[in-house]
C-alpha cells in the first residue's frame, strides 16, 4: 500500500439528507401564500415528506445513474419481430414511480392541486430533470382530453392515478398511465400548421377512429401508454384540417399499435429521458380528440400547462444551482477566510439568489392562477405564462454557469452534478416554443385579448406605490405598450420588460425587504452590470444569501 501523501481537508460535505422543500424559503412561503388555508397543513406535510425524499442520498444516486446510463432503443426481439421498445435504467423507473406516487400528475381535481403539484415538480426536478418530461405531458394532457368527454372518462382517472406501471398493456388493464406527445415534424418545427402527417377516417367507426401516415421529429417519452399528435385530415372526408389525435401504444386487443421508433435523439442534456423520431405507416390507429380542423385549439391548454412546467423546471434548476453554490462557499476556505464571507463572492451569490427567488415567485403565482379558475385569472395566465416562459427559461443558463464557477474547478467535474445542471439549462427555453415563439405569442394575446393585458396590469398595480423604481418601470412598460409601430422587432425587449416588472411587483408584495430592494435596484433601477456579482454594495446582501442557504 502506498504511503499517505496528504490529508483531505477544506472540502464541503455533499448537499444531501436534507428537506429540499423546507430549506427553500421562497418556495415554502409561496405554498403557504397560495394554497387554501384549509389544506395548507396537509400540503406542507406532504411536501416536506417529499422534500426529504428528494434530498436523500438515494435520490441523488438515482439521478446520477439515470443520466450515466441513458435509455437504449430496442427495435426488434430475438426472433426479428418489431417491438419498438426503449429500455431505461432501473433508477429512471424509481424516480418516476416516486414522483407519480407523490401526485405529480394529479393536480386537476383537488384543492390547491396546481400549487401543490408545482411545488413538488420544483423539488423533483432539482434532483433529476429528465423524468419531469413524462410527468409534465401526462399532467398537461388532461384538459386536452376533456374536449372528448367519453375519452376523458376512460383516460383521466388513469392519468391522475398515483400508480406507476411501466409495462405496455391496454390502458383498461392498468392502474395508471403516462401520456406523451408528438407535435413537431422535420419540415415545420414549431410551425405545426406545416405538418404533413395525414389522417384517414375509418369507415363504420362513428367518425372517431382514423389511421395515420407520416412522422414526428420529436416524440418525447416514447414508452408512454399513449400520445397526443397532430395530423391533417383531408377536407373531402369531413371538415378537414389540422386535427388532434390520441395514439395508444397498445390496442384494446393487446396487440401493439404501428409506432415505429426510428432512433433516439443524442441530446446535449436531458439524457435520462428518451426523445425519439417515430413513423406512422398508414395502419397506425388513432382516436380523434376534439373536432376536425381544431387541433391547435384542442391542444392549446395542454401547451400552456407544459409551458408553465418549463418555467417551474427552470426555477428548479436555478434553485439547485444556487443552493449548491451557497453550500460550497459556506464550507470552503480561501485567502484567509470562508468564501461566503468574502464581499465579492457574497455579491455574486446574492445576485444569483435574486434570480432564483424571482423565478420561483413568478412560477408559483402562475400555478395559483390555475387553481383560482376564474375568468380574470385565466386571462392573466394567457399572457403571463408566455411572458414567464420567455424570460425565466432564458435566465437559467447564465445562472447555472455562474453557480458552477462558484465551485471553481470542482464545479467543472462531472461528479459535482453542476455540469449536468448546465447541460440541462437551455432545454426549457427551446421546448414548447423557443424565445421568439413566446414573444410573438405575447403579441398575439395583446392584439386579440385585451382582458389579458388588463389582468396583467391589475396584478402589477397591486404593488404600485411601494417602490419608486418599480413605479418607474411600470411607466416605462406602459409607454412601450402604447407604441405598437414595429412591435415585432421589439417583441423580446417588451416581453423582457413585462417579465421584470411582474417579478418586481411580486417580490415587492411578498419577499423580505432586502430581497425586493436588491431586485428593484438592479433589475428595475439600472444599478447593475452585465455579469452577476455587480449589485450595489450598499444593499443587505448577507441577508439575501443567508435566505438562499439550504441547511443540512
N, C-alpha and C positions, 0 to 999 in steps of 0.2 A: 504494500500500500504506500502511495506517495505521501511524503510528509505534508503536514498542513502548512499552506503558504500564507494564509491570512484568515481573519475572522470577518464574516459578513456583518456589516453594521450600516446604519443610516439608510435602510430600505424600508419603505412603508409596508404595513400589513395589507393583505388583499382586502378589498372592499366587498366582503361577503358576510353572511349571517347577520343581516340587519333587516329591518322593516322598511322596504322601499317606499311604502305609502306614507307612513308616519314621518319618515325622515325628510319627505318632500313637503315643506311647509306650504308652499304656494298651491300645490295640488290638494293637500288635505283641507286647506281653507276654502278652496273653490268648491269642493264637495259639500262642506258644511253650508256654504253660501247658497248653493243651487239645488240641493236635494230637499224635498218637502220635510219639514220638521218631524212629522210623524214617522218617517222611515230613516231618519238620519242615524240613529243609534245602530240599527241593523246594517245600514250601508257602511258605516265606519268600521264595525266589527268584521264584516265580510272582506272589506278592502284591506284592513290591517292583517287579517289572516292570509290573504292572497299576497300582500306585500312581503310578509315573512317568507312565504314560499318562493316568491320571485327573487328575494335577496339571499336565498340559500346557496351554499357552495354547490349543492347538487344541481340546481337550476343553471348556475354558471357553467358547470361542466357539460350539461346537456346542450347549452347554446354553443359552446366551443365545438363539441363533437358533431352537431348537426351541420356546422359550416366546414369543418375539416373533412367530412365525408358527405359531399353533395349527392343529390339524387342521381340515379342511373336509369337510363331508358332500356327497357326490355321489350323489344318489338315482337319476338316470337318465343314460343315454348320449345322444349327439347325436340318435339316432333315436327316442328316447322309451322305450327298453327300461329296465326297472328293473334297476339294478346294485347299489345299496346299498353303496357303497364310501366309505371315509374316506381322504382324501389328506393325507399328512404331509409336512412339510418334510424335505429330504434329511438335515439334521442329526439328526433323530429316528432315521432308519434307521442312521446311522453310530454313534450312541450305542448303539442296541440291538444292532447287529451286533458291536460291540466287546465288549459285555457277554456276549452269548451265546457268542462265541468264547473268552471267558475262563472259561467254565464256570459261569455264574450260574444255569443250570438243571440243572446236573449235580452233585448232592450225594449222591444216594441209594446209589450203588454204589462209592464209593472211600473209602479210609481217611481219617478225619478230614474227610470231604467236607462235612459241615454246618458245621463251624467254618471251613473254608477258604472255603466259599461265603458264609457270614455276613460274614466279614471283607471279601470282595470286594464284597458288597452294600453295606456301610457306605462303602466307597471310592467306588463309582459313584454312590450316592445323594447324596454331598456335592457332586458336580459338577452333577447334574440329577436331580431326584427322580421326574419323571413316568414315565420309561421303566422304573422299577422295578416298576410295576404289572404289565405282562405277564410280566416276569421272575418276579415273586413267584407269580402264579397258575399259570404253567407249572410251576414248581418244585413247588408245593404240590399239583398235580393228580395226581402220581404215586401217592401212597398211596390216593387215591380210586379211581383206575382199577384198582388191584390187586384191588379187590372183584370184578372180572371178569377172570380170568387170560387169557382169549382176547383180550379187548380190550387189556389191558396189553401183551401180546406184540407187538401191532401198533404201539401208540402210544408206549409208554415209551421205546424206543430213539430215537424222533424227538423226544420231549420233552426228553430228556437230551443230545441231539446238540449239537455246537458249531458247527453250520451255521445261519446265519440266512438264511431265504429269505422275502422279503416278498410274493411272488406268491401269489395264490389259485389253488391247484391241488389235486387229490385228494392226501391225505396220502401215499399209496403212491408218488407221483411226486416227493416232496420229500426233501431230505436232513435237514430239521429242521422242526419245527412249534412254534407257540405256542398256548397254550390260555387262554381267558378263562372268566369265569363270570357267570351272571345268576341271582341268588337272590331279590332283593327285588322286591316289586310295590307299586303305588300304595297299596293299602289296608292293607298289613301292615308294610312296612319290615322291621325286624329280626325281627318275628314271622313267620317263614317258614311256620309251620303255617297261617297265614291265607291262603296263596297260593291263587289261583283258576284258574291255568293248568291246563288239562286235557290228559291224555294218553289216547289211544285205541290199543289194540293192533291191529296189522295182522294179518289172517289169513294163515296159512301162512308165518309168519316165525319159527318156533320160539320165539315168545313174547318175542323180544328187540327187535323193531322196533315203533315207535309213531309216531303223528303227534300234534303238539301244537297246541293252540289257546289263545291267551292273550297275555300281555305280560310284559315285565320292565322295571322302572322305572329300574334302574341296571345297565347292562351295560358293563363297562369293557373297553377294548382291543377294540373291535368288529371290527377287521380280523384278529383271530386266526383260526387254522385250525379251531378248534372251541370249544365252550362247554359247561361243566357247568351244568345248570339243574335246578331242582326243579319238579315238576308233580304234580297229583293224578290218581291212577288210580281209576276207578270200581270199587267192590267187586264189582260184577257181572262184571267182566272178569277177576277173579282175587282175590288177597289185598287189593289196593287200598290207597289211602292215598298219602301224600306220598312220591314216588319220585325218585331221581336219574337224569338222562339226559345223554347226550353228544349234542350237536347240532353236526354238522360244517357248515362254511360251504359246502364243495363236496362233492358226492356222488360216488360211485365212477365214474359215467359221465361226469364232468366238468361236469355242469350245476350251477348254483347252487341251494343249498337255499333254501326260502322263509324269509327272515330280513330282515324289513322294518325298516330303521333309520328311525325317525320323526324324530328330531332328536338333536343333540349337546347335552349339558349346558353351560351357561355358568357355569363354576365360579369360586369365589374364587381358588383356586390350582390347582396340578397341571395347568396349562393346556396343556402339551405333549402330554398324554395325553388321548385321547378317551374320554368316558363317554357312553353312548347309551341312548336309550329304544328298545326293539325290540318287534316284534309277530310272533306266530306265527299263521298264517292257517288252520290246520286241515289244511294239507298239509305242514307243517314236519316233516321226517323226523328221528327221534331214536332212538338206541340206549340201551336201559335199562342202567344201571350198578348192580349190586347187586340185591337183592330188592325187590319191590314193598312199599311201606309202610315201607321202611327208608332213606328218603332222607337224613334227618338223620344217622343212624348212618353212612351211606356217606361223607358229606362231612365228618364231624367232624374227621378227621385233617388234611384239607385246610384247614379253618378254623383249626385250631391252628397249622399252618405259616404261613399268611398273617398270623395274629396275631403270631407271632414276628417276621415281617418288618416289621410295624408298629412293634414295639419297636426293631428294628435301624434302621429308617428314621428314627425319631425320634432315636435315638442319633447317627445320621449327621448329621442337620440340626443338632443341638446342637453336635456336634464342629466342623462347618464354621463355625457362627456364632461359637463361642468362638475358633477359630483366626483368623478374620478380625478379631475384636475385639483379641486379643492382638497380632496382626501390626500392626494400625493403630497401637495405642498404643505399640508398641516403636519406631516411627519418628516419631511425631507429637510435636512440642514445643509446650508451652503453659505460661504462667505461670512461666517461668524454668527449665523442665526437661522431660525426656521424660515423657510421660503415664504410661507403665508404672511409673515410679519413684515416682509420687505415691501416698502412703499410701492415700488413699480410692479411687483408681482400682485400685490393687493389690487392695484388699479386694473390689471388685466383680468383677474378673477372676478372682480365686481362687474366689469363690463360684460363679461360672458354671462354672469348670473342675471343681469338685467335682461339680456336677450332671451334667456331661458324662461324666466318668470313671465315676461310679456307674452311669449308663445303659449305658455300653459294657461294664463288667464284668458286669452282670446279663444283657444280651443275649447276650454270648458264652458265659456259663455255660449259658444255656438251649440254645444251639446245641450245646454239648458234650453235653448230655443226650440229644439226638437221635443223636449219634454213638455213645454208650455202649450203647444198645439193650439195656438190662436192665430188668426189671420195676420195680426201685426208681427208676431214672432216668425211666422213663415215668410213674410215679406222681408224681415230683417235677415233671415238665413239666406234667402235667394241672392242677396247682394254681398253679405258679409262672408259667406263661405268661399266664393271665388277670390275675394279680396285677401282673405287669410291664406288660402291655398297658394296664391301667388307669392305673398311676402314671407310667410313663416317657413315654407319649404326652401326658399332661396337663402334664408339666413342659416340654414342647418350646416351647410358645408364649411363656411368660414368659421363657425363656432367649433365644429369638430376638429378642424385643422389647428386652430389656436389652442384648444384644450389639449390636443396631443402634444403640442410644443411645450406646454407647461410641464410635461413629464420628461422633457428632454429626449435623449437617446432611448431611454426606457420606453417612451411612448411610441417610438418608431418600430419597436419589436412586436411581432405578432402576438406573443403571449400576454401582452398588456391588455389586449382587447381593443385598444384605440384604433389600430388600422382597420379593423372590421367596422367600427363606427364611421370612420372616414369613408370607406368604400360604400357604405350604405347611404351616406348623407345626401347624395344627389338624387336618389331614386324618387322620392316623393314629389320632387319638382317636375319630374318627367311623366310619371304615371298619372292617369286620369286627366290628361291635358297639361301640356307644358306651359311655361310662363306666358307666352303670347296668347295661347288659347284662353287662359284665365283672364288676362287683361281685356281681351276682346269680349269675353262673356260678361264682364262687369259693364262694358259699354253697352252691350245689348240690353242688360237689365235697366241701365239708366235711361235708355231710349224708350223701352217698352213698358216698364213697370214703375211709374212714379211713386207708388206706395212704398216700394222697396227703399228708395232714397230717403223718403220721409221717415221710415223706420230707422234707418242708419243715423240720420240727423237727430232723431229723438233720443237714441241711445247715447250718442256723443254729447248731446245737450244736457244730459243728467249731470255731467261733470263741469259744465261751463261755470266760470267764475271762481273755480277752486285753484287755478294755476294760470298765471298770466302768459306763460309760454304755450300752454295748451290752447288758451283763448286765441292767441295769435295764429297758431297752426290751424285751428278751425276756420278762422277768417281766410287764411290762405287757401285752404281746401275749397271753401265756397267760391272763392274767386276763380279757381281752376275749373270748377264745375259749371260756372256761368259762361265760360268761353269754350264752346264746342267746335270752333273752327280748327280744322286739322287735328281733331282729338285723337284719331287713331295713332298718329305718330307720337303722341304724348301719353298714350294709354298707360305705359309702365310707370311713368313719373306720377300720373294721377293716382293709380292704384296703390303705389308705394305710400304716397301721402295719406290716402284714406286709411291704409293699414296702420300707419304710425299714429295717426290721430285717434283711431279706435283703441289701439293698445294703450296709448297715453290716458285716454278717458277712463278705461277700466282700471288702470293702476292708480290713478288719482282717487278713484272712489274706494278701492278695496285693498290696495297694497300698503305696507308700512310707509310712513312719510319719507324715510331715507331712500326707499326704492323708487317711489313716484318722483321725488325730487331729482334723483340722478337720471331717470329716464327722460323726464321733461327737459332737463338742462342739456342733455346730449342729443337725443333723437329729435326733439322738437325745438330746442332753443339754439341749436347750431354750435354749442360749445363742445366740440368733439372732433377728433381727427378721422383719418381714413382707415386706421387699424384699431384693433382692440387694445385697450390699455391707455387710452387718451382722454379719459374722463377728467373733468376739473378736479384739482387736488383739494378743493375746499369742501367737497362732499363727504358724507359719512360712509366711506367705502368699507370700513371694517365691519359695520353692521350689515351691509349688503352681503358681504362674503360669508359672514357667520350664519346668516339666514339660509344660505345655499349649502351649507355643510351638512353632510349625512353622517350622523353619529353612529358608530358601530358599537 
